[in-house]
């Protein structure tokens, strides 16, 4: 076995043991780019005479998993990932960490660089070491991990609350509410549970990304404490900002405890009993006695300060209240402004609550509008969350913007505050009054707003300001990171080709997850199903000679999708061709499915098809598909699945296609195959 640094000469040199490298590839959604990077790395290793095994952490689970024996014999490990990858197993080995884009575009360079990469020293260093490249920081990955797991709770909780308020709510002296004990009250309470859990989930999974499983419990309990102001004599909890703080504190506290040397007899119970108990107790008491007191002090003094400002300019007061409402969306600063406005309603002063009510929906509406205006700046999951945020904003649920603020606090919070200030100032100068302690357009619809026209104008102005500012700041940051070159869809790669309507559920977790695992792509001994004539089926029988076309007549993307949809319809599996086309084009509007290398994989999830159906067609001249490498699509696959079939199977097919199509020889044989039967023979290699 060679040393961690590996041999100094060429891996293929005579009389010298071949270099053994390992790699892990992973992207946030875990579909195409994960497998494209894996294939490119393997191809480069073969050209250089190097043995390489690649573990892919995709949406269908971790495949080709690296064993302890693999790691022991490895001369170096390449991690090409845009999400957190466990590196503790690589301690003592040279580890090079870069973004997944480098795995696709610079495989040979990575193989050269890994030979001099730093040696993995331990858990703390594992998270932070990189050896160059565009790898995300530990803080970023941990934050994304927490946000990824929090988003479903925000969406489910917020939408259930909004639905309950819309269908069973009414204005009361204490706010917009539903009648206790009714059906809609039960729906409302279920939604409240979602909101109650989202803060501990955010904190817990930030901690988990840093300190692994022992950090999950202290992270979640710490987040719950942060959000429960009554535990530290505050009228409002610390909200999502407090949860971020407790998440990082819990994660790094657990890392520190792990370094403590303990007797061997105690080691087995450390991760499941000792570490969680010590970390949870220490973090909880630290927050209650150390952090919580300043939060309570800030809350009380802000209230006193605002009470002395009621005679100042309405524009200034409205802008200030808007800034506070938008700052932490449920935290102490937000609650101070809200309770200040609520308290003045009883004295007949409705103007202050009017300023607050105009600012309350600006954050979710602004972030939702931002995803609509510049879709390519956002991932599929962010766009889905944006639509939910728009709906929540209409009902004054400011928490709909929390996932965006947690993911990009330095961008989103200032944009939110600017929009909130604009809305509050306009409402103040116009003398808008709110007679109930609630905000959002729904309050105007119920007749609780005096000056409702200006109220809606204030909301609209703040929303537009927030959306435009957010997108401008995202683009500015992207330009700085890419040397002044504008990017879309997350940088050097096109957005992942996730099926329309399917969120990026993989998030930024550890990669293995609990997804159904299939055999590794291209693994020996895994054969495709056989047909009656003895030949293997192509892609589980979803692609047949009937859905293959040697040459597309279309010369544009939309025309090509229509032509391929018509071809799929000849199978009898398509109920509504126009609907299939509409969904496929809607997916293209979210981000191109042109993967580069002259490949495009348009796809749609819709009940316009009765069963999964895949088509393939060629274009000699190529079709402009918007691929970031500038190549025109000559090899086009179209995947269509019904709603009920949008599980692991279609992701497996998409992953297999993405990986196999990185083989230059495979693509060349697809281009040169003379007829449909010959094309199918080539495609049968996809297993």
N, C-alpha and C positions, 0 to 999 in steps of 0.2 A: 504493500500500500504506500502511496506517495504522501508527502507532507502536505499540510493545508495549503501551502503556497503553490503546490503543483510543480511538475518538472519545469525546468527552465527552457527546454528546447521544444521543438514541435511535437504535438501529440502523436503524430504518425511516424516519427522517426524510428528507424530500424534499431532494435535492441533496447528500446525504451518503452516502459509501460505506458499505455494510452492514457491520456488525461480523462478523468471522470468528472463531469460536471452535473449538477442538478439545477433545476429551475422551478419556480412557482409563478404561474400567471393568474391574474385576477383583475377584473374591472368591476366598477360599482354595480352594474346590472348583471354581470356574469354570463353574457351570451357571446356575441360574435368576437369581440376583441380579445377576450380571454383565450379563445382557441386559435385565433389568427396569430397572436404572439407566440403561443406554444409551437405552432407549426413552423413559424419563421426561425425560431431558435433551434429547433431540431434539424431543419434543413441546413442552417449555417454550421451546426456542429458536424454534420455528415461531410460537408465540403471540407472542413478543416481537419477531418480525421479524429474527432473527439467523441467520446461516448457521452451521451446526455439523456437524462430522464427528466420529463417535465410533468409536474403536478398541476392540474387545472382546477381552480376553485370557481366553478360556474354555478348557474341557477339550478342545475340538477344535482348539485352536490360536488364534493371533491372527488376527482377521478385520477387514476394513476398515482395514488398516494405514495409519497416517499416514505420508505421504511427506515427503521433505525440502522439496518445494515447498509442501506443506500447512503445514508448520511455519513456513517463511519468511513466508507470507502471514497467519499467525494473529495475532490481537490478544490471545490469552490461551489458556491450556490448563487444563482441569479434570481432575484425577486423582481419581476416586472408586474407591478400591481398598483392600482389606484385606490386600494382599500387595505385595511390592516391585515397583515399575515403574521401568524405566530412564528417567532424566530427563536424561541427558547430551545427548540430541538436542534438548532444549528450552532450552538455555543462551541467555540474552538475551531470553527471553520471560517474561511474567508467568505464574506457575504457582500454582494453588490446589490443595492436596492435602487430601482429606477421606476418610472411610470410605465404603464402598459404600452404606451405609444412607442417608447424606445425599444421594447421587445419586438415590435413589428417592423420598425424602420431602421434599427441599428443593431441587429442580432450579432453580427461578427464583431462589432466594436465592443459589445458587452462581454463577449467571450474572451476578448483580449484583456479588458479592464478587470475582470473578476480575478485574474491571476495576481493582481497587486491590491486587491480590495482589503479593507481592514478586517481583522479577525473578530468574530462575534464574541463579546466578553461576558455577557450576562443579560438578565431580563431587562434591566434599565437601559443598558447600552443597546440591547436588541431593538428596542423601540426607537432609539434615536439614531443609530448608526446608519450610514447610507452609502458612502463611497461615491457621492456625486450623483448627477442625474436629476430628474424632475420628480423625485419621490416626495409625496406629501409628508408633512411633519406629523409626529405622534399626536400633537394637540389637535390638528385638523382631522386626522383619521378618527380619533376618539370622539370628537364633537359630531362628526358625520355618523358615526355608529349610533350615538344617542339619538340624533335627529331622525335617523332612518327608522328606529324602533318606535319613536314617539309619534310619528306622522299618522299611523292608523288610528291611534287613540284620539288625536286632535280631530281628524276627519269624522270618525264615527260619533264621538261625543258632540262635536259642534253641529253636525247635521241633524242628529236626533233632537237636540235642544231647539234648533231652528224650526224643525218640522212641528214639534210640540207647541212652540209659541205661535207658529203661523196658523195652526188648525184648532188649537184649544186655548190660546192665550188672550189676555185682556189687560188693560191698563189699570194699575192700582196705585195707591199712595206710596207704596214701597217699591214700585217698579212694575215692569211688564211681566206678568206671571200667568200660570195656569191654575185652575181650581184644584185644590188638594183632594186626593183620593179618586180623581177621575182617571180614565184611560190615558188621556194625554199627559196627566201628571206623572203616571208611571213611565211613559216614554221619556218625559223630561228628566226624571230621576236617573234613568239608565244613561242618558247622555251626560248628566252631571258626574256619574261614576267614571265615564271615559275621561272627562276633564280632570277629575281628581287623581286618576292614575297616570296621566300623561307626564306630570312633573317628576314623580318618582322613577318612571320609566326612562326619561331623559337622563336623569342623574345616574341611575343604575347602569345603563349601558355605556355611558361615558366611562364610568369606573371599570366596567367589564373589559373594555377595549384596552385599558392600561394595565390592570392587575389581574385579569382573567377571572375565573369563577369566584375565588374568595372575595373579590371586590364587589360582586353583584349585590349582596345583601346590605353591606354598609352604604353602598351607593344609593340603593332604593330607599332605605330607611332615612338616610341623610336628606334625600330629596323631599321626602314626605315631611320631615321636620322643617326644612327650609320653607315649605309651602303652608305650614300651619303656624300662623302668627301667634296664636294663643299660647303656644309653648314658650314663647319668650316675650310675653306681654306686649304684643303688637297687634293692632287692629287688622293688619294685612300681612300675609306671608311674603317671602322674598321672591316668589314666582320663579319664572324660568331662569332668571339670572342667578338666583340662589341655588337652583338645581345644577347649573353648570359649575358653580363653585364647589358644591358638595361632591359632584361627580369626579372632578379632578382631585380634590382633597382625598376622597376615598381611594381612588386608584393609586395615587402615589404613596399614600399611607400604607396600603397593602404591599406595594413593592418594597417599601422600607422594612416592614415587618418580616417579609420573606428572607431578607438578608441576615436576620438574626440567627446565630448558630444555636441549635437546640439539640438535646439528646436524641439519639436515634429512636428511642421508644416513643417519643412525642411526635416525631415527624409525620407519621401517617394521619394524625388527627389535626395537624396544623391547618390544612386548607379547608376543612369542613367544620371545624369547631373553634379552634384557638384564634386563627386570624380573623374570621368574621365577627366573633364576639368582641375581641379587643378593638378592632377597627370601628365597628358599629358604635360601641360605647364611647370611645374616644372622640369620634367625629360628632356624635349626637350631643355630648356634653360641651364640646368646643363650640358648636353652632349656637346652642342655647345660651351659654354663659359669656361667650366672647363675641361672636358675630351678631347674634340676635339683638343684643342690647343697643348697638349703634343703629340697627334698622329701626327699632322702636323709637329711638331718640330722633332720627331723621323724620319719621312719620309725624311725631308730635310737633316738632318745630316747624315743619313745612305747613302744617295746618294753622299754627299760630301766625306764621308769616303771611299766608294767604288771607287770613281774616283781616289783616291790616291793609290789604290792597284793594278792598272793594270800592274805594272811592277813586282809584286811579283810572287812567284811560281804558276804555273798553277794549280797544285794539290791543294794548299791551297785555291786559289781563287775559283776554281770549287767546293770544299767542302763547302766553306762558302756560295756561291750562292745557292748551293743545299739545305743547311740548311734553308736559308731564304725563298726560293721558297716553301719548304715543311711546314714551320712553321704555316702560317695562311691561306693558300690557297685562296688568293684574298684580304687579308687584306693589311695594309700598309707595313709590312715587305716583303711580297710576291711581292707586286707591285713595291717596291723600286728595288729589284733585277731584276725584269722583265723589267722595264723601263730603268734601267741602261744598260742591254744587248741590248735593242731595240735602244737606243740612239747611241750605238757604231756601229751599222750596217751601218749607213750613212757615217761613217768615214772609212769604209772598214774593220773594225775589226769584223769578224764573229765568232771568237772563244768564246767570252763571251756569246753571245746568244746561242751558241752551248752547253755550260755548263748549261745554264738555261733550254734550250729545252729538254735536257736529263732528268732533274729533274722533269719537269712539270707533266709528266704522271705517275711518280712513285707512288704517293699517291693513286689514284684510282685503278691502276693496283695491287699495293701491298695489299691493303685492300680487293679487289676482290679475289685475289689469296689466301689470308688468309682464306676466307670463304670456298674456294674450298678444301684447304689442310686439314682443321680441321673443318668439317661441324658441328660436335656435340658441338662445342664451341659457336655456333651462333644460334639465333632463326630463324624461317622460314622467317620472314620479313628481317632480316639482310642478310640471304643468297640470297634472291631475290634482295636486294639492291646491294649486292656484284656482282651479274651478270651484273646489269646495270652499276656499277662502272667500271667493266672490259671493257665494250663497250665504255664508255665515255673516259677512259684512252687511248684507241687506237687513239682517236682524240684530245688528249691533253686538256681534260676538267678536270682540277684538282678538281673542285667542287664536283665531284662524291664521293670524300672521306670525305666530310664535315659531313654527318650523322654519320659516324664512329668516327670522331674526336670529334664531339659534345657529343656523348654518352659516350665515354671513353677518355676524353682529356689527362689524365695522362698516358695512355698507348699508344694511337694511335699517338699523336703528336710527342713524342720522337722516335717512330718506323718510322714514316714518315720522320722525319728529318735525321735519320741515313741512311735510304735508299736514300733520296735525296742527302745527302753528298757523298755517294758512287758513285751515278750516275754522279754527277757534277765533282767529282775528276777524274773519269775514262775518261769522255769526255774532261776534261782539259788536262790531260797528253797525250791523244791521238791526241790532236789538232783538235777535231771535230769543224766544222763550220756550222752555221745556217744562211742562207741568208734571211730568213723571220722571223718576230716577232711572232712565234708560236712554239708549242712544240708537242711532241708525235710522234709515229710511222708514222702517216699520213704525216708528213712533209718529212720524208725520202722517202715515197712512191711517193711523188710528185717531187722528185729530187732536193729538196732545201737544202740538207745536203751534205757537203763534209766530207768524212770519215764515210759514213753511216753504215758500218759494225761495227765500234767501237761505233757509236752512239747507235745502237740496243743492243750491248753488255752492254753498260753503263746502258741503261734502264732496261734490263733483270736483271743485277746484283742488281741494286737498288730495283727493284720490289721484288726479292727473299729475300733480306735483310729485307725489310719492312714487308713482310708477315711472315717470320720466327720469327722476333722480336716481332711482334704484338701477335702472338699465344703463344710465350714463356712467355710474360708478362701477358697475360690473365690467362694462366695456373698457373703461379707463384702466382698471386693474389688469384686465386681460392684455391690453396693449403694452403695459409696462413689463408684464411677465414674458411677453413674446417679442420684445425688441421693437415695439411700435407697430407690429402687425396685428390687425384685428382678427379675432377668432370667434367661432360660434360653436355651440353645442358642447362646450367643455374643453376646448383647446385643440390639440393636434389631431384629434380623431372626430369623425362624424358621430352624431348621436347613435347609441346602440339601437339596432333594429328590433326593438321590442314590439310585439304585436299590438296593433291598435286596440286600445281599451285595457291593456294589461299593464299594471304598474310594475315598477322595478322592485319587486318584492324582496329581492336578495339583499337590498340595502347595502350597508357597509359592515356587515357582520364578519364573522370569522371565516366564512366561506364554506365550511362543511355543512352547517345547518342541520336540518332534519329532512331535507328533501330526499325524494326517492332517488337512489343511486343506480346508474346503469353501468355496463361494462365500459371501460375506457375506449375512446374512439380509436379505431385502428388496432385494437388489441388482438393478438393472435388467438386463433381458435374461436372467435365470435363470428358466426356466419349469419347472413341475412336469411329470412324465411324463404323456403323454396316454393316454386310454383308447380303446377301439375306437370309441366314439361321438363321439370328438373332444374330449371334455371332459377337463380336467386331473384327474389323480388327487389325492386328498387325502393328504398325508403319505406319499408314496411308495406309496400303495395300502393302507397299514396301516389306515386309517379309511375305512369304506364306509357306504352307506345302511343296511346291516344292523347296524352298530354305532353307530347314532345313535338317541337317544330324546328326544322333545320334552319329556317330563315324568317325573321320577322319582316313584315311589309312596312311596319310603322317606322317613323324617323324621329319620334318624340316620345317623352316619358308617358304622358297621358294616353297617347294612341297605343303605345306598347302595352300598357296595363289593360286597356280595353280589348286589345287583340288577344292577350293571354287569358283574360277572363272569359272571352267567348270560347276559347279552346277548352278551358276547364269545364264550361257548360256542356260540352259534347258528351261528358261522362254521365250526365244525368244527376250529378251531385250538387248542382247549383240551382237553387230555387229562384233566385232573383239576380240576374247578371248586373243590372244597373246598381243595385245595392252593394254588391261585391266591389264594383268599380269605385263607388262613392267612398266606401270604408278604406279601400286601399289608397285612394288619393288623399283621404283625410290623414292617413298615416304618413304619407309623403310630406304633407304640409307641416307635420310636427318635426321633421328632420329627414334628410335623404336616407334612403336604404342602399345607396351606392357605396359599396365597401372599399372601392379602389381596386387595383389590379384588374380593371375591366369587368368587374362583377357587380351585379345588383340583385338584391333579394327582396322585392316588394312583398308585402304580406298583409293579411287582414283577418281579424277575428269577428265573425258575424254569422248569424243564423240564416243568412242568405245561402249558405252551403249546408248540406245535410250530413256530410262526413268530411274528414280531412282529405284534401286534394292538393297535389303539388304539380306544377307544370314547369317545363324548361324550354327555352327558345334561344336561338342565336341571332346576332346581328353582325354581319360582316363589317359594315361601315361604323358600327357603334352608335349608341344613343346617349346623348348628354343626360347624366343622371345626378349631377351635382356632387360627385365624389371629390373628396379633398385632395386626392393625388392628381386630379385633372384628367384621369382616363375616362373614356366613354365606355358605357356598358356594352360588352359583346356577348357575355354569358349571363342570361337573366333567368332566375328561378322565381316562381310565384307560389307562395304558400297561402292556403286558405283553410281555416278551421272554424267549425261552429263554436258557439259560446261554451257549450258543455265540454268540448274537447280541448279547451285552452289550458291544459295542465302540463305535466312534465314531458309528454310525448312530443308536442310541437317544439318545445325548447330543445329537446334532444336532437330533432331533425335539423333545426337551425344551427345548432352547435356543430353537428357532423358536417353540414354543408360548409360552414365558415372555415372549419379546419382543413377539410380535404381540398377546398378550392385554393388554399395557399400553396399547393403543390404545383409548381410550374409545368411539370411534365403532364400532370393530370389535366390542367387547363388546355395545354396544347393538343392533347388527344381528343378533348371535347370539341375543340375548334375544327379539327381535321376529320372527325368521324363523318363518313359519307352519307349516312341516312339515319333514320330514327332507330332502327335496330342496333346499329353500331354505336349510337349515342347511349342507348340503354346498357349495352355491354360495358361501356366505360363507367357509367353511373353506378353499376353494380359493385364497383370497388368501394363505394361508400358504405361502411359497416360500423 
